[in-house]
């Protein structure tokens, strides 16, 4: 794996195709500062340009109680309008690049996810979370509003009425309610969240990577289309897989009653 060392993120190749990324500012609740924005943007850009044979990513936070507390408000204290806008533009590119990245990202939410931390979670493809975690978009209590996808990704996940309640009150919800509302895939005991996410990532990493990438693209863009156009988009994504080596290998392995060896080509 050819990735640099980052000041605010830890990267670990858990297995040949499985990358774990840890937000690593536990002393401030893994809050997102300018440097973390730069680190994330660099990382997501590198993996978009070259997946480096990574087939799935698990994103978690350092420590036991907080996944990510949101933007670093201590760093923002005293910022001029120009400084604030420049920083936020960096954050926007960070989130958009993650959204467009072909590799699936599973959030292993080890603790509370607030504001920009919650938006980071929402940008992931799906989520396993600690039973002790709480979730909130608190920007309205600070005189701002979510600006990294919160007003768009949240209603797509839980519906408009519930989303507007969270967005306009800033009140947190617990893991049980988040699961009931469809925000989470599963709630786990705190010490099992990461293992659960890694187990699922291993399954995904063992599947055909080009298929996984086309599925991610088809779901993301298809939901923005009317249904008939989305069906056509899905078929085009499907057709890209017909002549791949992995498709031939998958069918051959099925007939030979063995596990396929996918190579991503």
Order of alpha helices (4+ residues) and beta strands (2+ residues): beta-beta-alpha-beta-beta-alpha-alpha-beta-beta-alpha-beta-beta-alpha-alpha-beta-alpha-beta-alpha-alpha-alpha-alpha
